[in-house]
């Protein structure tokens, strides 16, 4: 299960992901990104599990300039490997 909470300071929208990011959650996350405007970041502080599709999606986000905040070390390292 993944919960997505949105916050904004007027300039930057942060999507706070809570729980497990799995392939079936990606379409919902894409919709949230698309309706968030031009400046967005993703907080990963409360993500406890990500599958391969989720890692690949996050790698694409990062390569497109979307910052991934507070990601655990194992998720960051896995994303780095996917980008090689």
C-alpha positions in Angstrom: 0.0 0.0 0.0 1.2 3.5 -0.9 -0.1 6.7 0.5 0.8 10.0 -1.3 0.5 13.3 0.7 1.0 16.6 -1.0 2.4 19.8 0.5 3.4 23.1 -1.1 5.2 26.2 0.0 3.7 28.2 -3.0 6.8 27.5 -5.1 7.7 23.9 -4.7 5.3 20.9 -4.4 6.5 18.0 -2.3 4.9 14.6 -2.7 5.4 12.6 0.5 5.4 8.9 -0.2 4.4 6.6 2.7 4.6 2.8 2.6 5.5 0.6 -0.3 6.1 1.9 -3.8 5.2 -0.9 -6.2 4.4 -1.2 -9.9 0.7 -0.8 -9.4 1.2 2.6 -7.7 3.1 4.2 -10.5 0.1 5.4 -12.6 -1.3 7.2 -9.5 2.1 8.7 -8.8 2.4 9.9 -12.4 -1.0 11.6 -12.1 0.1 13.3 -8.9 3.3 14.5 -10.6 1.4 15.8 -13.6 -1.1 17.9 -11.6 1.6 19.3 -9.3 3.0 22.0 -11.6 6.5 22.7 -12.7 8.5 22.5 -9.5 8.2 19.2 -7.7 10.2 17.0 -5.3 9.5 13.6 -3.9 10.1 12.8 -0.2 11.0 9.2 0.4 11.5 9.4 4.2 8.6 7.0 4.9 9.1 4.5 2.1 9.9 1.1 3.5 9.8 -1.0 0.3 10.3 -0.5 -3.4 10.0 -3.1 -6.2 12.1 -3.0 -9.4 9.4 -1.1 -11.4 9.4 1.5 -8.6 13.1 1.8 -8.7 13.1 2.3 -12.4 10.4 4.9 -12.1 12.3 6.8 -9.4 15.5 6.6 -11.6 13.6 8.3 -14.5 12.2 10.9 -12.1 15.7 11.7 -10.9 17.2 11.8 -14.4 14.4 14.3 -15.3 15.4 16.6 -12.5 12.9 15.7 -9.8 14.8 15.6 -6.5 14.3 12.5 -4.3 14.5 13.6 -0.7 15.4 11.5 2.3 15.8 8.3 0.4 17.2 5.4 2.3 20.7 4.3 1.4 19.7 1.0 -0.2 17.1 2.7 -2.4 19.6 5.4 -3.5 22.2 2.8 -4.3 19.7 0.7 -6.3 18.7 3.7 -8.3 22.3 4.5 -9.0 22.8 1.0 -10.3 19.8 1.4 -12.6 21.2 4.6 -14.0 24.5 3.0 -15.0 
